[in-house]
Amino acid sequence: MISLQSIRTQLKQVLHLDESPHRTALAFACGVFIAFSPTYGLHTISAIFLAWAFRLNFPALLLGNFINNPWTTIPILGATMWTGFFILGIPDTPTFSWDDLSAEAIFEVAMPYILPFTLGALTLSLLGALLAYPLGLLLISRYRKNQVSRSDPPSCSEKPA
């Protein structure tokens, strides 16, 4: 079981790395992009690859990636499909029947959903990353600024009374 203290420790490691807030926020935004991407089942592998290929902050990338988790998967999938149908101008979702469960019938049932799913997922990935970067940069910069101001010694110009 993961404790709240271990999560806090990991989050502090992400925020205190020796890299700029820009790179940490960029890694987080890349993780958010992966979280909404249509490559279900490959999100963690994608995060590992991006961290390795571009030498990004892996904990920050993984934190953004884990926005898509068992508790958020259904809302994300619903938003993905709704976005895809909206962009394509499809007013109603296609209907299907459970009478024939052959591979060919399942393929025919899934085909009307593939384009809206892919388009919706890529749209939400891009929007999520574009929102995550400035938000991450703001939060990381403020956090680091507060940590520096807390660790500054009192001014020597103050004279004791």
Secondary structure, 3 states (H helix, E strand, C coil): CCCHHHHHHHHHHHHCCCCCHHHHHHHHHHHHHHHHCCCCCCHHHHHHHHHHHHCCCHHHHHHHHCCCCCCCHHHHHHHHHHHHHHHHCCCCCCCCCCCCCCHHHHHHHHHHHHHHHHHHHHHHHHHHHHHHHHHHHHHHHHHHHHHHHHHCCCCCCCCCC
